[in-house]
Amino acid sequence: MPILSTNQKIILSIGMLISLLCSFAVTITFQNDISDGISMTLSSLLVVAIIAIFATIVLEVLESICNP
């Protein structure tokens, strides 16, 4: 598995946050059951991905502090 640099992870997490905001906007704007279901599912997956990316960033920072 390729290892992403910290800058790439930050750019990826910012992109996911923007996608999450768009998904929330679709959920609020459109009152359709299909679009609500798709955007809520996408929101859940994006939240899990964002938490995983931030966890890896924190672990890498801790590792760089503990192992100079």
N, C-alpha and C positions, 0 to 999 in steps of 0.2 A: 504494500500500500504506500503510495507516495506521501511524503510528509510535506505539509504546507508550511510556509514560513508564517511568522506572526502577522506580517502586513497582509498577506493573502487571506488569512483567517479573519482579520478585522474587516477587510473589504467584503468578504463573503458574508459576515455577520451583519454588516450595514445593509447589504442587498437583501438579506432575509428579513431584516426589520422593516425595510421599505415594502417588501412583499406582504408582510404581516399587516402593515397599516392599510395597504390596498385591499387585502382580504377582509379586514374589519369594515372598510368603507363599502365594499360590495354587500356584506351581510346587512349593514344598516340601511343602505340605499334601496336595494331590490327586495321586494317582499314575495319572492318566489321560493317555493320549497326546494326546488332542485338547486338553484344558485346558493341558497342558504346552506344546504347540506354540503355542497362542494366547498364553499368558502370556509365553513367551520372545520371540515376535515383538513383542509389545507392549513388553516390556522393552527390546529393541533400539531400537525407534522412540523410546521415551521418553529413552533415554540420548543418542541423537543430538540430540533436541530440547533437552534440558537443556544439552548442550555448546554448541549454537548460541546459546541464550539467554545463557548465561554469557559466551560470547565477545563478544556484542554489548554486554553490560553493561560488560565490561572495556574494549572499544574506546571506548564513550561516556565512561567515566571518564578514560581517557587523553586523549581529545580535549578534554574539559573542563579538564584540567590543562594541556595544551599550548596551548590557545587560550582564554585568559581573556577 
